């Protein structure tokens, strides 16, 4: 289809985010909290901030790809099916926008927590 590029990294990227990134963030958090050296703690908080920003970008990019795939492959057939069936309500909506908004809210909360940690180290 025009305008649709197939990526072979979609599933491995999803698995990387869920399986590897979550424990890695927990390890980084425990390492930061156990450190008494403020410059090292500050550096680790900056790394955590950059990691959270990257995670946010990955989630929004994945949501955009999902939205485009749904629109290209399923939107028109589902609308046609609902027209054929008749009075059965409206077709289900695309939830990728809601997912992107929720992921951005959670990422902003985590970034605020990291920023508070940085402020705590600096004061």
ZADO-1210 file (C-alpha; in nm, 4 decimals, padded with zeros to 6 digits):
<atoms>
<atom x="00.0000" y="00.0000" z="00.0000" code="UNK" pos="1"/>
<atom x="00.1239" y="00.3495" z="-00.0667" code="UNK" pos="2"/>
<atom x="00.2752" y="00.5325" z="00.2265" code="UNK" pos="3"/>
<atom x="00.3149" y="00.2247" z="00.4447" code="UNK" pos="4"/>
<atom x="00.6593" y="00.0871" z="00.5202" code="UNK" pos="5"/>
<atom x="00.6821" y="-00.2472" z="00.6891" code="UNK" pos="6"/>
<atom x="00.9197" y="-00.2594" z="00.9832" code="UNK" pos="7"/>
<atom x="01.0694" y="-00.5845" z="01.1064" code="UNK" pos="8"/>
<atom x="01.1615" y="-00.4268" z="01.4420" code="UNK" pos="9"/>
<atom x="00.8068" y="-00.3701" z="01.5730" code="UNK" pos="10"/>
<atom x="00.7773" y="-00.6842" z="01.7864" code="UNK" pos="11"/>
<atom x="01.1403" y="-00.6893" z="01.9073" code="UNK" pos="12"/>
<atom x="01.1089" y="-00.3218" z="02.0016" code="UNK" pos="13"/>
<atom x="00.7924" y="-00.3936" z="02.1972" code="UNK" pos="14"/>
<atom x="00.9552" y="-00.6877" z="02.3749" code="UNK" pos="15"/>
<atom x="01.2633" y="-00.4788" z="02.4515" code="UNK" pos="16"/>
<atom x="01.0473" y="-00.2113" z="02.6095" code="UNK" pos="17"/>
<atom x="00.8506" y="-00.4498" z="02.8277" code="UNK" pos="18"/>
<atom x="01.1015" y="-00.7143" z="02.9245" code="UNK" pos="19"/>
<atom x="01.4347" y="-00.5376" z="02.9451" code="UNK" pos="20"/>
<atom x="01.3547" y="-00.1737" z="03.0143" code="UNK" pos="21"/>
<atom x="01.1365" y="-00.2187" z="03.3246" code="UNK" pos="22"/>
<atom x="01.3910" y="-00.4153" z="03.5331" code="UNK" pos="23"/>
<atom x="01.6671" y="-00.1872" z="03.4070" code="UNK" pos="24"/>
<atom x="01.4825" y="00.1183" z="03.5373" code="UNK" pos="25"/>
<atom x="01.4350" y="-00.0528" z="03.8759" code="UNK" pos="26"/>
<atom x="01.8059" y="-00.1308" z="03.8999" code="UNK" pos="27"/>
<atom x="01.8982" y="00.2274" z="03.8090" code="UNK" pos="28"/>
<atom x="01.6545" y="00.3627" z="04.0682" code="UNK" pos="29"/>
<atom x="01.7955" y="00.1449" z="04.3463" code="UNK" pos="30"/>
<atom x="02.1516" y="00.2350" z="04.2424" code="UNK" pos="31"/>
<atom x="02.0715" y="00.6056" z="04.2558" code="UNK" pos="32"/>
<atom x="01.9050" y="00.5847" z="04.5958" code="UNK" pos="33"/>
<atom x="02.1964" y="00.3919" z="04.7498" code="UNK" pos="34"/>
<atom x="02.4646" y="00.6381" z="04.6357" code="UNK" pos="35"/>
<atom x="02.5991" y="00.9006" z="04.8728" code="UNK" pos="36"/>
<atom x="02.8279" y="01.0682" z="04.6188" code="UNK" pos="37"/>
<atom x="02.6280" y="01.3646" z="04.4844" code="UNK" pos="38"/>
<atom x="02.8066" y="01.4156" z="04.1468" code="UNK" pos="39"/>
<atom x="02.7587" y="01.0481" z="04.0561" code="UNK" pos="40"/>
<atom x="02.3989" y="01.0625" z="04.1748" code="UNK" pos="41"/>
<atom x="02.3411" y="01.3744" z="03.9629" code="UNK" pos="42"/>
<atom x="02.4915" y="01.2033" z="03.6570" code="UNK" pos="43"/>
<atom x="02.2733" y="00.8970" z="03.7022" code="UNK" pos="44"/>
<atom x="01.9645" y="01.1154" z="03.7356" code="UNK" pos="45"/>
<atom x="02.0541" y="01.2902" z="03.4092" code="UNK" pos="46"/>
<atom x="02.0931" y="00.9494" z="03.2412" code="UNK" pos="47"/>
<atom x="01.7554" y="00.8450" z="03.3832" code="UNK" pos="48"/>
<atom x="01.6009" y="01.1675" z="03.2515" code="UNK" pos="49"/>
<atom x="01.7383" y="01.0966" z="02.9028" code="UNK" pos="50"/>
<atom x="01.6173" y="00.7363" z="02.9242" code="UNK" pos="51"/>
<atom x="01.2652" y="00.8475" z="03.0163" code="UNK" pos="52"/>
<atom x="01.2638" y="01.0957" z="02.7299" code="UNK" pos="53"/>
<atom x="01.3667" y="00.8177" z="02.4916" code="UNK" pos="54"/>
<atom x="01.0951" y="00.5879" z="02.6264" code="UNK" pos="55"/>
<atom x="00.8399" y="00.8632" z="02.5695" code="UNK" pos="56"/>
<atom x="00.9536" y="00.9019" z="02.2097" code="UNK" pos="57"/>
<atom x="00.9358" y="00.5250" z="02.1507" code="UNK" pos="58"/>
<atom x="00.5822" y="00.5069" z="02.2925" code="UNK" pos="59"/>
<atom x="00.4554" y="00.7980" z="02.0860" code="UNK" pos="60"/>
<atom x="00.6252" y="00.6674" z="01.7712" code="UNK" pos="61"/>
<atom x="00.4773" y="00.3208" z="01.8302" code="UNK" pos="62"/>
<atom x="00.1345" y="00.4709" z="01.8799" code="UNK" pos="63"/>
<atom x="00.1682" y="00.6657" z="01.5556" code="UNK" pos="64"/>
<atom x="00.2674" y="00.3506" z="01.3666" code="UNK" pos="65"/>
<atom x="-00.0249" y="00.1596" z="01.5203" code="UNK" pos="66"/>
<atom x="-00.2664" y="00.4359" z="01.4246" code="UNK" pos="67"/>
<atom x="-00.1403" y="00.4367" z="01.0669" code="UNK" pos="68"/>
<atom x="-00.1595" y="00.0567" z="01.0402" code="UNK" pos="69"/>
<atom x="-00.5133" y="00.0510" z="01.1754" code="UNK" pos="70"/>
<atom x="-00.6183" y="00.3252" z="00.9381" code="UNK" pos="71"/>
<atom x="-00.4616" y="00.1537" z="00.6355" code="UNK" pos="72"/>
<atom x="-00.5747" y="-00.2021" z="00.7049" code="UNK" pos="73"/>
<atom x="-00.8875" y="-00.2064" z="00.9187" code="UNK" pos="74"/>
<atom x="-01.0747" y="00.1238" z="00.9139" code="UNK" pos="75"/>
<atom x="-01.2478" y="00.0946" z="00.5749" code="UNK" pos="76"/>
<atom x="-01.3381" y="-00.2773" z="00.6034" code="UNK" pos="77"/>
<atom x="-01.4901" y="-00.2243" z="00.9487" code="UNK" pos="78"/>
<atom x="-01.6923" y="00.0744" z="00.8262" code="UNK" pos="79"/>
<atom x="-01.8159" y="-00.1322" z="00.5301" code="UNK" pos="80"/>
<atom x="-01.9102" y="-00.4182" z="00.7631" code="UNK" pos="81"/>
<atom x="-02.1067" y="-00.1849" z="00.9894" code="UNK" pos="82"/>
<atom x="-02.2889" y="-00.0403" z="00.6856" code="UNK" pos="83"/>
<atom x="-02.3829" y="-00.3897" z="00.5666" code="UNK" pos="84"/>
<atom x="-02.5040" y="-00.5074" z="00.9080" code="UNK" pos="85"/>
<atom x="-02.7235" y="-00.2031" z="00.9499" code="UNK" pos="86"/>
<atom x="-02.8349" y="-00.0675" z="01.2853" code="UNK" pos="87"/>
<atom x="-02.5589" y="-00.1821" z="01.5135" code="UNK" pos="88"/>
<atom x="-02.4168" y="00.1502" z="01.6259" code="UNK" pos="89"/>
<atom x="-02.0899" y="00.3103" z="01.5359" code="UNK" pos="90"/>
<atom x="-01.7728" y="00.1139" z="01.4580" code="UNK" pos="91"/>
<atom x="-01.5149" y="00.0987" z="01.7371" code="UNK" pos="92"/>
<atom x="-01.2735" y="00.3891" z="01.7484" code="UNK" pos="93"/>
<atom x="-00.8974" y="00.3914" z="01.7236" code="UNK" pos="94"/>
<atom x="-00.7483" y="00.3797" z="02.0748" code="UNK" pos="95"/>
<atom x="-00.3898" y="00.4617" z="01.9722" code="UNK" pos="96"/>
<atom x="-00.4424" y="00.8321" z="02.0436" code="UNK" pos="97"/>
<atom x="-00.5627" y="00.7532" z="02.3956" code="UNK" pos="98"/>
<atom x="-00.2601" y="00.5256" z="02.4439" code="UNK" pos="99"/>
<atom x="-00.0274" y="00.8045" z="02.3294" code="UNK" pos="100"/>
<atom x="-00.1861" y="01.0559" z="02.5676" code="UNK" pos="101"/>
<atom x="-00.1702" y="00.8156" z="02.8642" code="UNK" pos="102"/>
<atom x="00.1920" y="00.7260" z="02.7879" code="UNK" pos="103"/>
<atom x="00.2848" y="01.0941" z="02.7646" code="UNK" pos="104"/>
<atom x="00.1145" y="01.1672" z="03.0984" code="UNK" pos="105"/>
<atom x="00.2978" y="00.8793" z="03.2681" code="UNK" pos="106"/>
<atom x="00.6255" y="00.9874" z="03.1122" code="UNK" pos="107"/>
<atom x="00.5757" y="01.3463" z="03.2268" code="UNK" pos="108"/>
<atom x="00.5087" y="01.2224" z="03.5806" code="UNK" pos="109"/>
<atom x="00.8277" y="01.0154" z="03.5751" code="UNK" pos="110"/>
<atom x="01.0248" y="01.3095" z="03.4360" code="UNK" pos="111"/>
<atom x="00.8933" y="01.5312" z="03.7169" code="UNK" pos="112"/>
<atom x="01.0039" y="01.2706" z="03.9714" code="UNK" pos="113"/>
<atom x="01.3520" y="01.2628" z="03.8159" code="UNK" pos="114"/>
<atom x="01.3638" y="01.6439" z="03.8109" code="UNK" pos="115"/>
<atom x="01.2705" y="01.6513" z="04.1810" code="UNK" pos="116"/>
<atom x="01.5543" y="01.4048" z="04.2460" code="UNK" pos="117"/>
<atom x="01.7968" y="01.6305" z="04.0585" code="UNK" pos="118"/>
<atom x="01.6809" y="01.9325" z="04.2585" code="UNK" pos="119"/>
<atom x="01.7242" y="01.7293" z="04.5784" code="UNK" pos="120"/>
<atom x="02.0826" y="01.6469" z="04.4812" code="UNK" pos="121"/>
<atom x="02.1639" y="02.0085" z="04.3962" code="UNK" pos="122"/>
<atom x="02.0281" y="02.1506" z="04.7234" code="UNK" pos="123"/>
</atoms>
